[in-house]
Amino acid sequence: MRWIVGFGRFCWEFVIGDDWLVAALVVLGLDGTYLLAHATAAPAWWLLPAFVLVALPVSIIRLIRRTPRG
């Protein structure tokens, strides 16, 4: 049972530990891609890279603002 708890903690720290907002944007991108692919006949592959292109600068800006200057 301890290895299950340890694996759960590892997954939480790996996925959400650094920046919860980026993890949320990736989940939204995956959900949006799934919904777009199943709702229309249009290709939906482009939606997830668009979310990543938004998530990366957001993450970098948040990191820069958190880092003390000196």
N, CA, C and O of each residue as an XYZ file, in Angstrom:
280
protein
N       0.816     -1.194      0.000
C       0.000      0.000      0.000
C       0.866      1.266      0.000
O       0.470      2.297     -0.544
N       2.066      1.176      0.624
C       2.928      2.354      0.661
C       3.389      2.763     -0.722
O       3.546      3.954     -0.992
N       3.610      1.798     -1.604
C       4.081      2.149     -2.948
C       2.985      2.840     -3.747
O       3.290      3.649     -4.624
N       1.720      2.544     -3.471
C       0.617      3.232     -4.151
C       0.577      4.693     -3.718
O       0.436      5.593     -4.546
N       0.703      4.917     -2.411
C       0.726      6.287     -1.899
C       1.942      7.035     -2.452
O       1.829      8.193     -2.853
N       3.090      6.382     -2.474
C       4.296      7.005     -3.012
C       4.169      7.342     -4.488
O       4.603      8.404     -4.935
N       3.568      6.426     -5.240
C       3.372      6.688     -6.665
C       2.393      7.842     -6.874
O       2.586      8.673     -7.762
N       1.347      7.888     -6.056
C       0.393      8.997     -6.143
C       1.045     10.332     -5.833
O       0.785     11.329     -6.507
N       1.891     10.352     -4.817
C       2.613     11.597     -4.487
C       3.570     11.997     -5.602
O       3.696     13.177     -5.930
N       4.241     11.008     -6.180
C       5.139     11.302     -7.304
C       4.364     11.914     -8.465
O       4.781     12.924     -9.033
N       3.237     11.303     -8.815
C       2.429     11.813     -9.932
C       1.940     13.227     -9.655
O       1.985     14.085    -10.537
N       1.472     13.474     -8.430
C       0.999     14.809     -8.066
C       2.134     15.820     -8.194
O       1.951     16.889     -8.776
N       3.289     15.491     -7.659
C       4.425     16.412     -7.707
C       4.934     16.605     -9.130
O       5.341     17.708     -9.495
N       4.918     15.553     -9.933
C       5.413     15.638    -11.303
C       4.478     16.453    -12.186
O       4.941     17.263    -12.989
N       3.179     16.252    -12.052
C       2.217     16.902    -12.942
C       1.827     18.282    -12.432
O       1.798     19.234    -13.212
N       1.532     18.412    -11.167
C       0.981     19.658    -10.648
C       1.996     20.431     -9.824
O       1.819     21.631     -9.616
N       3.036     19.795     -9.357
C       3.968     20.403     -8.424
C       4.634     21.681     -8.900
O       4.758     22.624     -8.118
N       5.058     21.747    -10.130
C       5.757     22.942    -10.597
C       4.809     24.115    -10.814
O       5.016     25.194    -10.257
N       3.794     23.916    -11.600
C       2.875     25.009    -11.903
C       1.493     24.428    -12.180
O       1.269     23.819    -13.226
N       0.580     24.615    -11.254
C      -0.762     24.037    -11.389
C      -1.505     24.653    -12.570
O      -2.353     23.994    -13.172
N      -1.204     25.895    -12.909
C      -1.902     26.549    -14.008
C      -1.559     25.897    -15.348
O      -2.433     25.725    -16.197
N      -0.315     25.541    -15.534
C       0.094     24.859    -16.767
C      -0.571     23.493    -16.856
O      -1.025     23.092    -17.928
N      -0.631     22.776    -15.736
C      -1.305     21.473    -15.716
C      -2.780     21.640    -16.078
O      -3.328     20.835    -16.830
N      -3.417     22.669    -15.554
C      -4.825     22.914    -15.873
C      -5.005     23.273    -17.347
O      -5.966     22.829    -17.976
N      -4.095     24.068    -17.903
C      -4.190     24.418    -19.325
C      -4.002     23.198    -20.219
O      -4.670     23.080    -21.246
N      -3.112     22.297    -19.847
C      -2.914     21.079    -20.638
C      -4.175     20.205    -20.588
O      -4.590     19.653    -21.607
N      -4.775     20.082    -19.411
C      -6.012     19.306    -19.300
C      -7.121     19.951    -20.123
O      -7.867     19.251    -20.809
N      -7.237     21.266    -20.064
C      -8.234     21.961    -20.893
C      -7.966     21.759    -22.381
O      -8.897     21.583    -23.166
N      -6.697     21.783    -22.762
C      -6.343     21.554    -24.163
C      -6.700     20.152    -24.620
O      -7.221     19.963    -25.720
N      -6.421     19.168    -23.776
C      -6.782     17.793    -24.122
C      -8.297     17.627    -24.219
O      -8.803     16.996    -25.147
N      -9.013     18.197    -23.255
C     -10.480     18.127    -23.297
C     -11.036     18.832    -24.530
O     -11.925     18.315    -25.207
N     -10.506     20.010    -24.811
C     -10.975     20.753    -25.972
C     -10.696     20.031    -27.278
O     -11.532     20.027    -28.182
N      -9.528     19.422    -27.379
C      -9.190     18.657    -28.571
C     -10.121     17.472    -28.738
O     -10.592     17.198    -29.842
N     -10.388     16.771    -27.651
C     -11.307     15.624    -27.697
C     -12.707     16.078    -28.130
O     -13.319     15.474    -29.010
N     -13.196     17.137    -27.506
C     -14.544     17.609    -27.841
C     -14.633     18.097    -29.282
O     -15.610     17.808    -29.973
N     -13.627     18.830    -29.743
C     -13.636     19.323    -31.111
C     -13.554     18.173    -32.115
O     -14.208     18.210    -33.157
N     -12.761     17.166    -31.808
C     -12.607     16.029    -32.715
C     -13.892     15.216    -32.821
O     -14.197     14.664    -33.878
N     -14.639     15.144    -31.733
C     -15.858     14.337    -31.750
C     -17.102     15.142    -32.126
O     -18.129     14.555    -32.468
N     -17.032     16.467    -32.071
C     -18.196     17.291    -32.383
C     -18.245     17.687    -33.856
O     -19.322     17.930    -34.401
N     -17.088     17.752    -34.495
C     -17.048     18.192    -35.887
C     -16.200     17.223    -36.709
O     -15.523     16.344    -36.176
N     -16.263     17.412    -37.993
C     -15.431     16.615    -38.892
C     -14.098     17.318    -39.173
O     -13.237     16.781    -39.870
N     -13.944     18.520    -38.624
C     -12.724     19.293    -38.847
C     -11.562     18.670    -38.075
O     -11.776     18.078    -37.017
N     -10.355     18.793    -38.580
C      -9.198     18.279    -37.834
C      -8.996     19.069    -36.543
O      -9.134     20.292    -36.529
N      -8.675     18.373    -35.476
C      -8.551     19.010    -34.168
C      -7.127     18.953    -33.625
O      -6.895     19.364    -32.488
N      -6.180     18.461    -34.394
C      -4.814     18.267    -33.908
C      -4.152     19.589    -33.526
O      -3.261     19.601    -32.676
N      -4.558     20.681    -34.121
C      -3.919     21.972    -33.930
C      -4.258     22.620    -32.583
O      -3.557     23.529    -32.139
N      -5.328     22.155    -31.934
C      -5.783     22.818    -30.718
C      -4.813     22.625    -29.547
O      -4.535     23.580    -28.821
N      -4.306     21.433    -29.356
C      -3.384     21.194    -28.241
C      -2.076     21.983    -28.394
O      -1.628     22.580    -27.415
N      -1.448     22.015    -29.571
C      -0.261     22.878    -29.688
C      -0.573     24.358    -29.431
O       0.279     25.087    -28.924
N      -1.782     24.804    -29.777
C      -2.159     26.186    -29.481
C      -2.213     26.424    -27.974
O      -1.773     27.468    -27.494
N      -2.749     25.463    -27.230
C      -2.766     25.586    -25.775
C      -1.348     25.594    -25.215
O      -1.063     26.336    -24.275
N      -0.463     24.787    -25.773
C       0.924     24.755    -25.308
C       1.608     26.085    -25.606
O       2.386     26.571    -24.785
N       1.334     26.679    -26.757
C       1.916     27.977    -27.100
C       1.438     29.078    -26.163
O       2.133     30.078    -25.982
N       0.271     28.910    -25.569
C      -0.219     29.865    -24.573
C       0.361     29.526    -23.204
O       0.751     30.426    -22.460
N       0.421     28.242    -22.863
C       0.850     27.832    -21.530
C       2.323     28.139    -21.272
O       2.683     28.506    -20.154
N       3.167     28.002    -22.263
C       4.600     28.225    -22.065
C       4.919     29.663    -21.659
O       5.598     29.863    -20.652
N       4.455     30.677    -22.405
C       4.753     32.048    -21.959
C       4.101     32.391    -20.620
O       4.677     33.134    -19.825
N       2.906     31.858    -20.367
C       2.255     32.102    -19.077
C       3.118     31.559    -17.951
O       3.303     32.223    -16.930
N       3.643     30.367    -18.130
C       4.495     29.760    -17.114
C       5.775     30.559    -16.913
O       6.194     30.779    -15.776
N       6.392     30.989    -17.985
C       7.638     31.757    -17.883
C       7.398     33.098    -17.198
O       8.196     33.515    -16.358
N       6.311     33.776    -17.547
C       5.995     35.067    -16.925
C       5.735     34.893    -15.434
O       6.199     35.693    -14.622
N       4.986     33.836    -15.069
C       4.722     33.582    -13.648
C       6.020     33.281    -12.904
O       6.185     33.713    -11.763
N       6.933     32.555    -13.519
C       8.212     32.239    -12.881
C       9.059     33.484    -12.693
O       9.681     33.665    -11.646
N       9.083     34.335    -13.697
C       9.866     35.578    -13.593
C       9.318     36.468    -12.477
O      10.086     37.073    -11.729
N       7.997     36.547    -12.366
C       7.402     37.375    -11.320
C       7.648     36.810     -9.927
O       7.737     37.573     -8.965
N       7.762     35.478     -9.796
C       7.997     34.843     -8.495
C       9.439     34.936     -8.046
O       9.718     34.922     -6.847
N      10.357     35.031     -8.989
C      11.781     35.006     -8.682
C      12.213     36.359     -8.120
O      11.971     37.395     -8.739
N      12.856     36.355     -6.942
C      13.330     37.631     -6.384
C      14.480     38.185     -7.217
O      15.338     37.445     -7.698
N      14.473     39.478     -7.370
C      15.523     40.126     -8.153
C      16.596     40.632     -7.206
O      16.311     41.037     -6.079
N      17.788     40.605     -7.662
C      18.817     41.074     -6.755
C      20.078     41.243     -7.432
O      21.065     41.636     -6.809
